[in-house]
Amino acid sequence: MTRTILTLCLAAMLGSCTLRHGDFTLMATRNIDVSRIGEFERGPRVEGENMSHIIVFIPTVLQPNIEDAIENAIDKVPGAVGLTDVVVRQRAFWFIYGQAGWLVEGTALVDPRMTGLAQP
């Protein structure tokens, strides 16, 4: 009996809840000139997150948001203006210490004019 309770407590402490909120074809927080979309190139697969640390009951960020997670992912690739083939997840776990926030993963959509690699 005590082993079962101990196992459940350990699982609760180490477990986390991740919810997949969806798959998106294109996601951006910046203005994209869609008339030039054919010029854009696919960059590497990137991840971004916006997490709040929770210590006891006190969060370090009041409300993590998805926009900052998207921005963090886009900023990882020079010249990126958005993401394609995007997966959005929300993650949370907590016992005495925990985290809650957004995870965004997608393929960078790169504007060659912004990287200086555009063909003349």
N, CA, C and O atoms as a DFTB+ gen file, in Angstrom:
480 C
 N C O
     1  1       0.827      -1.206       0.000
     2  2       0.000       0.000       0.000
     3  2       0.863       1.258       0.000
     4  3       0.614       2.192      -0.762
     5  1       1.883       1.272       0.864
     6  2       2.737       2.464       0.910
     7  2       3.558       2.604      -0.368
     8  3       3.869       3.719      -0.786
     9  1       3.911       1.474      -0.995
    10  2       4.617       1.542      -2.269
    11  2       3.747       2.171      -3.350
    12  3       4.232       2.968      -4.153
    13  1       2.493       1.824      -3.372
    14  2       1.562       2.379      -4.355
    15  2       1.426       3.886      -4.169
    16  3       1.451       4.644      -5.139
    17  1       1.286       4.307      -2.943
    18  2       1.155       5.739      -2.661
    19  2       2.437       6.462      -3.027
    20  3       2.393       7.541      -3.618
    21  1       3.577       5.883      -2.685
    22  2       4.861       6.476      -3.023
    23  2       5.040       6.568      -4.537
    24  3       5.531       7.578      -5.042
    25  1       4.651       5.536      -5.253
    26  2       4.749       5.531      -6.714
    27  2       3.853       6.601      -7.322
    28  3       4.273       7.298      -8.246
    29  1       2.637       6.745      -6.827
    30  2       1.724       7.777      -7.333
    31  2       2.251       9.172      -7.046
    32  3       2.139      10.059      -7.893
    33  1       2.824       9.383      -5.869
    34  2       3.392      10.689      -5.539
    35  2       4.578      11.011      -6.435
    36  3       4.719      12.142      -6.900
    37  1       5.433      10.020      -6.681
    38  2       6.584      10.212      -7.550
    39  2       6.141      10.513      -8.984
    40  3       6.706      11.388      -9.640
    41  1       5.147       9.799      -9.458
    42  2       4.620      10.044     -10.801
    43  2       4.037      11.449     -10.908
    44  3       4.211      12.113     -11.930
    45  1       3.354      11.902      -9.878
    46  2       2.775      13.249      -9.888
    47  2       3.862      14.315      -9.900
    48  3       3.705      15.354     -10.541
    49  1       4.970      14.065      -9.193
    50  2       6.057      15.033      -9.150
    51  2       6.814      15.099     -10.467
    52  3       7.199      16.185     -10.900
    53  1       7.033      13.965     -11.108
    54  2       7.838      13.917     -12.319
    55  2       7.037      14.055     -13.603
    56  3       7.597      14.357     -14.657
    57  1       5.759      13.840     -13.523
    58  2       4.925      13.898     -14.718
    59  2       4.625      15.319     -15.126
    60  3       4.634      16.236     -14.305
    61  1       4.360      15.490     -16.397
    62  2       3.946      16.797     -16.875
    63  2       2.807      16.604     -17.856
    64  3       2.611      15.524     -18.415
    65  1       2.085      17.648     -18.043
    66  2       0.950      17.607     -18.957
    67  2       1.293      18.460     -20.171
    68  3       1.579      19.650     -20.042
    69  1       1.263      17.856     -21.328
    70  2       1.496      18.583     -22.571
    71  2       0.273      18.418     -23.453
    72  3      -0.137      17.300     -23.764
    73  1      -0.302      19.537     -23.851
    74  2      -1.477      19.525     -24.717
    75  2      -1.082      20.029     -26.096
    76  3      -0.494      21.103     -26.221
    77  1      -1.397      19.273     -27.112
    78  2      -1.150      19.699     -28.490
    79  2      -2.356      20.513     -28.934
    80  3      -3.470      19.996     -29.022
    81  1      -2.124      21.781     -29.209
    82  2      -3.223      22.670     -29.573
    83  2      -3.494      22.712     -31.062
    84  3      -4.528      23.227     -31.488
    85  1      -2.589      22.184     -31.855
    86  2      -2.904      22.121     -33.266
    87  2      -1.692      22.217     -34.159
    88  3      -0.575      22.500     -33.726
    89  1      -1.969      21.964     -35.450
    90  2      -0.977      22.068     -36.507
    91  2      -1.419      23.199     -37.433
    92  3      -2.596      23.308     -37.779
    93  1      -0.463      24.038     -37.828
    94  2      -0.782      25.202     -38.637
    95  2       0.141      25.255     -39.849
    96  3       1.332      24.967     -39.737
    97  1      -0.396      25.618     -40.991
    98  2       0.381      25.701     -42.221
    99  2       1.345      26.874     -42.190
   100  3       2.496      26.736     -42.605
   101  1       0.901      28.022     -41.708
   102  2       1.732      29.226     -41.673
   103  2       1.397      30.010     -40.419
   104  3       0.230      30.177     -40.064
   105  1       2.436      30.487     -39.756
   106  2       2.232      31.272     -38.546
   107  2       3.297      32.361     -38.512
   108  3       4.477      32.091     -38.736
   109  1       2.877      33.590     -38.231
   110  2       3.821      34.701     -38.159
   111  2       3.292      35.752     -37.205
   112  3       2.083      35.894     -37.025
   113  1       4.206      36.482     -36.599
   114  2       3.829      37.610     -35.760
   115  2       4.273      38.919     -36.400
   116  3       4.089      39.997     -35.836
   117  1       4.857      38.805     -37.578
   118  2       5.338      39.970     -38.322
   119  2       4.560      40.076     -39.627
   120  3       3.973      39.097     -40.086
   121  1       4.556      41.248     -40.215
   122  2       3.900      41.422     -41.507
   123  2       4.707      40.712     -42.592
   124  3       5.926      40.859     -42.676
   125  1       4.006      39.943     -43.417
   126  2       4.642      39.219     -44.513
   127  2       4.051      39.732     -45.815
   128  3       2.832      39.826     -45.956
   129  1       4.913      40.062     -46.762
   130  2       4.466      40.471     -48.087
   131  2       4.117      39.198     -48.864
   132  3       4.989      38.578     -49.473
   133  1       2.836      38.814     -48.839
   134  2       2.418      37.547     -49.448
   135  2       2.553      37.547     -50.965
   136  3       2.536      36.481     -51.579
   137  1       2.686      38.716     -51.583
   138  2       2.886      38.743     -53.032
   139  2       4.281      38.207     -53.388
   140  3       4.534      37.853     -54.540
   141  1       5.171      38.148     -52.414
   142  2       6.532      37.639     -52.639
   143  2       6.738      36.255     -52.037
   144  3       7.880      35.807     -51.924
   145  1       5.697      35.581     -51.657
   146  2       5.837      34.313     -50.946
   147  2       6.606      33.265     -51.755
   148  3       7.244      32.389     -51.170
   149  1       6.558      33.340     -53.076
   150  2       7.295      32.403     -53.916
   151  2       8.806      32.577     -53.829
   152  3       9.554      31.662     -54.172
   153  1       9.262      33.741     -53.374
   154  2      10.696      34.002     -53.235
   155  2      11.262      33.470     -51.927
   156  3      12.473      33.294     -51.797
   157  1      10.394      33.217     -50.966
   158  2      10.859      32.785     -49.654
   159  2      11.400      31.362     -49.716
   160  3      10.987      30.557     -50.550
   161  1      12.324      31.074     -48.822
   162  2      12.943      29.755     -48.757
   163  2      12.636      29.103     -47.419
   164  3      12.396      29.772     -46.414
   165  1      12.651      27.778     -47.439
   166  2      12.456      27.039     -46.193
   167  2      13.790      26.936     -45.479
   168  3      14.794      26.531     -46.065
   169  1      13.790      27.304     -44.212
   170  2      14.996      27.219     -43.401
   171  2      14.966      25.974     -42.529
   172  3      14.235      25.027     -42.820
   173  1      15.743      25.970     -41.481
   174  2      15.785      24.813     -40.594
   175  2      14.546      24.734     -39.697
   176  3      13.808      25.708     -39.552
   177  1      14.340      23.595     -39.118
   178  2      13.273      23.391     -38.132
   179  2      13.736      24.026     -36.821
   180  3      14.847      23.767     -36.360
   181  1      12.888      24.850     -36.229
   182  2      13.252      25.561     -35.001
   183  2      12.158      25.411     -33.951
   184  3      11.008      25.097     -34.256
   185  1      12.556      25.647     -32.711
   186  2      11.612      25.620     -31.590
   187  2      11.723      26.921     -30.820
   188  3      12.799      27.509     -30.716
   189  1      10.611      27.357     -30.289
   190  2      10.586      28.520     -29.420
   191  2       9.669      28.235     -28.253
   192  3       8.731      27.447     -28.366
   193  1       9.937      28.867     -27.148
   194  2       9.083      28.660     -25.982
   195  2       8.960      29.946     -25.193
   196  3       9.813      30.830     -25.273
   197  1       7.897      30.034     -24.440
   198  2       7.683      31.106     -23.489
   199  2       7.133      30.441     -22.247
   200  3       5.962      30.068     -22.190
   201  1       7.990      30.297     -21.255
   202  2       7.638      29.541     -20.064
   203  2       7.671      30.432     -18.828
   204  3       8.418      31.408     -18.761
   205  1       6.861      30.079     -17.877
   206  2       6.861      30.710     -16.567
   207  2       7.303      29.668     -15.557
   208  3       6.763      28.562     -15.523
   209  1       8.279      30.014     -14.737
   210  2       8.689      29.123     -13.657
   211  2       7.763      29.355     -12.478
   212  3       7.400      30.493     -12.180
   213  1       7.384      28.286     -11.813
   214  2       6.487      28.387     -10.663
   215  2       7.244      27.851      -9.447
   216  3       7.624      26.680      -9.406
   217  1       7.455      28.706      -8.475
   218  2       8.152      28.319      -7.261
   219  2       7.149      28.394      -6.124
   220  3       6.622      29.463      -5.818
   221  1       6.893      27.272      -5.511
   222  2       5.831      27.070      -4.528
   223  2       4.514      27.392      -5.239
   224  3       4.024      26.561      -6.003
   225  1       3.934      28.558      -5.014
   226  2       2.713      28.940      -5.732
   227  2       2.916      30.220      -6.535
   228  3       1.955      30.757      -7.086
   229  1       4.139      30.713      -6.610
   230  2       4.395      32.026      -7.187
   231  2       4.989      31.885      -8.591
   232  3       6.091      31.355      -8.735
   233  1       4.278      32.351      -9.636
   234  2       4.833      32.301     -10.995
   235  2       5.820      33.442     -11.209
   236  3       5.649      34.526     -10.653
   237  1       6.856      33.199     -12.018
   238  2       7.831      34.250     -12.321
   239  2       7.361      35.152     -13.460
   240  3       7.825      36.285     -13.586
   241  1       6.456      34.661     -14.277
   242  2       5.832      35.445     -15.342
   243  2       4.335      35.288     -15.139
   244  3       3.849      34.170     -14.967
   245  1       3.601      36.386     -15.156
   246  2       2.173      36.287     -14.861
   247  2       1.423      35.441     -15.870
   248  3       0.627      34.583     -15.486
   249  1       1.663      35.667     -17.158
   250  2       0.922      34.919     -18.170
   251  2       1.806      34.667     -19.378
   252  3       1.960      35.557     -20.214
   253  1       2.393      33.480     -19.497
   254  2       3.152      33.183     -20.709
   255  2       2.224      33.271     -21.920
   256  3       1.042      32.939     -21.825
   257  1       2.763      33.721     -23.065
   258  2       1.889      33.832     -24.231
   259  2       2.513      33.205     -25.466
   260  3       3.732      33.087     -25.584
   261  1       1.656      32.814     -26.363
   262  2       2.065      32.103     -27.575
   263  2       2.833      33.015     -28.527
   264  3       3.715      32.546     -29.246
   265  1       2.515      34.306     -28.546
   266  2       3.188      35.230     -29.443
   267  2       4.686      35.296     -29.153
   268  3       5.495      35.301     -30.080
   269  1       5.057      35.345     -27.886
   270  2       6.473      35.370     -27.532
   271  2       7.163      34.063     -27.901
   272  3       8.331      34.073     -28.289
   273  1       6.464      32.946     -27.786
   274  2       7.039      31.659     -28.183
   275  2       7.305      31.631     -29.692
   276  3       8.340      31.128     -30.131
   277  1       6.381      32.164     -30.478
   278  2       6.561      32.236     -31.934
   279  2       7.740      33.145     -32.262
   280  3       8.584      32.792     -33.086
   281  1       7.806      34.305     -31.628
   282  2       8.912      35.245     -31.850
   283  2      10.254      34.604     -31.512
   284  3      11.226      34.774     -32.248
   285  1      10.312      33.870     -30.406
   286  2      11.560      33.213     -30.010
   287  2      12.013      32.207     -31.066
   288  3      13.210      32.078     -31.324
   289  1      11.075      31.502     -31.673
   290  2      11.421      30.539     -32.726
   291  2      11.888      31.259     -33.990
   292  3      12.894      30.865     -34.580
   293  1      11.184      32.298     -34.414
   294  2      11.531      33.042     -35.628
   295  2      12.903      33.699     -35.479
   296  3      13.686      33.716     -36.428
   297  1      13.195      34.233     -34.312
   298  2      14.452      34.946     -34.081
   299  2      15.683      34.041     -34.141
   300  3      16.807      34.541     -34.206
   301  1      15.497      32.745     -34.121
   302  2      16.637      31.825     -34.161
   303  2      17.261      31.714     -35.551
   304  3      18.374      31.206     -35.686
   305  1      16.557      32.183     -36.589
   306  2      17.070      32.081     -37.961
   307  2      17.148      33.482     -38.565
   308  3      16.129      34.166     -38.661
   309  1      18.341      33.920     -38.973
   310  2      18.462      35.238     -39.594
   311  2      17.617      35.329     -40.869
   312  3      17.669      34.444     -41.723
   313  1      16.852      36.392     -40.982
   314  2      16.021      36.609     -42.156
   315  2      14.673      35.909     -42.111
   316  3      13.887      36.039     -43.049
   317  1      14.388      35.183     -41.062
   318  2      13.102      34.489     -40.968
   319  2      11.983      35.499     -40.714
   320  3      12.135      36.439     -39.934
   321  1      10.854      35.279     -41.395
   322  2       9.698      36.164     -41.242
   323  2       8.484      35.424     -40.688
   324  3       7.491      36.048     -40.316
   325  1       8.562      34.106     -40.634
   326  2       7.447      33.308     -40.139
   327  2       7.851      31.849     -40.031
   328  3       9.017      31.492     -40.202
   329  1       6.860      31.010     -39.744
   330  2       7.064      29.574     -39.618
   331  2       6.037      28.839     -40.462
   332  3       4.899      29.288     -40.600
   333  1       6.439      27.715     -41.023
   334  2       5.511      26.837     -41.732
   335  2       5.505      25.483     -41.028
   336  3       6.412      25.163     -40.261
   337  1       4.472      24.700     -41.302
   338  2       4.324      23.374     -40.702
   339  2       4.505      23.451     -39.180
   340  3       5.353      22.770     -38.603
   341  1       3.703      24.278     -38.562
   342  2       3.862      24.615     -37.149
   343  2       3.047      23.684     -36.255
   344  3       1.915      23.319     -36.573
   345  1       3.649      23.312     -35.135
   346  2       2.967      22.552     -34.089
   347  2       3.007      23.402     -32.829
   348  3       4.072      23.876     -32.432
   349  1       1.846      23.599     -32.195
   350  2       1.741      24.403     -30.985
   351  2       1.348      23.493     -29.820
   352  3       0.374      22.742     -29.893
   353  1       2.131      23.583     -28.751
   354  2       1.850      22.789     -27.554
   355  2       1.862      23.696     -26.327
   356  3       2.567      24.704     -26.279
   357  1       1.068      23.309     -25.351
   358  2       1.085      23.975     -24.055
   359  2       1.555      22.950     -23.040
   360  3       1.060      21.824     -23.018
   361  1       2.509      23.331     -22.200
   362  2       3.078      22.386     -21.249
   363  2       2.980      22.947     -19.842
   364  3       3.116      24.151     -19.625
   365  1       2.741      22.051     -18.889
   366  2       2.695      22.457     -17.488
   367  2       3.048      21.277     -16.601
   368  3       2.637      20.145     -16.853
   369  1       3.813      21.561     -15.564
   370  2       4.037      20.601     -14.490
   371  2       4.347      21.397     -13.234
   372  3       4.856      22.516     -13.304
   373  1       4.040      20.818     -12.103
   374  2       4.269      21.532     -10.862
   375  2       4.190      20.576      -9.696
   376  3       3.339      19.687      -9.657
   377  1       5.071      20.764      -8.762
   378  2       4.958      20.147      -7.446
   379  2       5.367      21.230      -6.460
   380  3       4.499      21.961      -5.982
   381  1       6.623      21.365      -6.138
   382  2       7.102      22.519      -5.378
   383  2       7.675      23.533      -6.372
   384  3       7.502      24.743      -6.225
   385  1       8.354      23.009      -7.375
   386  2       8.824      23.825      -8.485
   387  2       8.141      23.319      -9.744
   388  3       7.858      22.126      -9.857
   389  1       7.874      24.202     -10.685
   390  2       7.270      23.763     -11.931
   391  2       7.416      24.804     -13.018
   392  3       8.016      25.860     -12.819
   393  1       6.854      24.483     -14.177
   394  2       6.840      25.385     -15.314
   395  2       5.491      25.286     -16.003
   396  3       4.828      24.250     -15.972
   397  1       5.109      26.379     -16.619
   398  2       3.899      26.389     -17.443
   399  2       4.148      27.349     -18.592
   400  3       4.749      28.407     -18.405
   401  1       3.685      26.983     -19.784
   402  2       3.863      27.884     -20.904
   403  2       3.625      27.231     -22.249
   404  3       3.014      26.166     -22.349
   405  1       4.121      27.895     -23.283
   406  2       3.879      27.506     -24.673
   407  2       5.150      27.030     -25.345
   408  3       6.230      27.568     -25.102
   409  1       5.021      26.018     -26.191
   410  2       6.098      25.503     -27.035
   411  2       5.620      25.573     -28.481
   412  3       4.516      25.129     -28.796
   413  1       6.443      26.125     -29.352
   414  2       6.115      26.246     -30.763
   415  2       7.263      25.643     -31.561
   416  3       8.428      25.946     -31.304
   417  1       6.935      24.792     -32.526
   418  2       7.944      24.164     -33.379
   419  2       7.507      24.312     -34.823
   420  3       6.352      24.050     -35.159
   421  1       8.429      24.732     -35.677
   422  2       8.082      24.885     -37.086
   423  2       9.311      25.072     -37.953
   424  3      10.427      25.224     -37.455
   425  1       9.089      25.059     -39.251
   426  2      10.155      25.294     -40.226
   427  2      10.195      26.780     -40.531
   428  3       9.176      27.380     -40.871
   429  1      11.381      27.373     -40.408
   430  2      11.529      28.812     -40.638
   431  2      11.244      29.153     -42.089
   432  3      11.658      28.435     -42.999
   433  1      10.537      30.247     -42.299
   434  2      10.270      30.788     -43.628
   435  2      11.175      32.008     -43.777
   436  3      10.972      33.027     -43.118
   437  1      12.181      31.892     -44.655
   438  2      13.240      32.892     -44.733
   439  2      13.062      33.773     -45.964
   440  3      12.847      33.284     -47.074
   441  1      13.156      35.082     -45.744
   442  2      13.141      36.062     -46.827
   443  2      14.592      36.332     -47.218
   444  3      15.327      36.933     -46.435
   445  1      15.031      35.899     -48.424
   446  2      16.440      36.085     -48.820
   447  2      16.880      37.544     -48.837
   448  3      18.061      37.832     -48.647
   449  1      15.949      38.464     -49.060
   450  2      16.314      39.889     -49.069
   451  2      16.764      40.340     -47.690
   452  3      17.571      41.263     -47.570
   453  1      16.258      39.708     -46.664
   454  2      16.609      40.112     -45.306
   455  2      17.930      39.506     -44.840
   456  3      18.515      39.976     -43.864
   457  1      18.398      38.485     -45.517
   458  2      19.664      37.851     -45.135
   459  2      20.825      38.360     -45.973
   460  3      21.984      38.098     -45.650
   461  1      20.526      39.086     -47.048
   462  2      21.562      39.560     -47.948
   463  2      22.012      38.512     -48.933
   464  3      23.018      38.702     -49.617
   465  1      21.276      37.383     -49.028
   466  2      21.625      36.300     -49.924
   467  2      20.768      36.273     -51.191
   468  3      20.818      35.307     -51.952
   469  1      19.997      37.308     -51.414
   470  2      19.101      37.342     -52.566
   471  2      19.890      37.392     -53.865
   472  3      20.931      38.045     -53.946
   473  1      19.385      36.696     -54.884
   474  2      20.006      36.714     -56.208
   475  2      19.673      38.030     -56.886
   476  3      18.519      38.456     -56.843
   477  1      20.638      38.689     -57.510
   478  2      20.345      39.979     -58.182
   479  2      19.496      39.797     -59.412
   480  3      19.164      40.773     -60.084
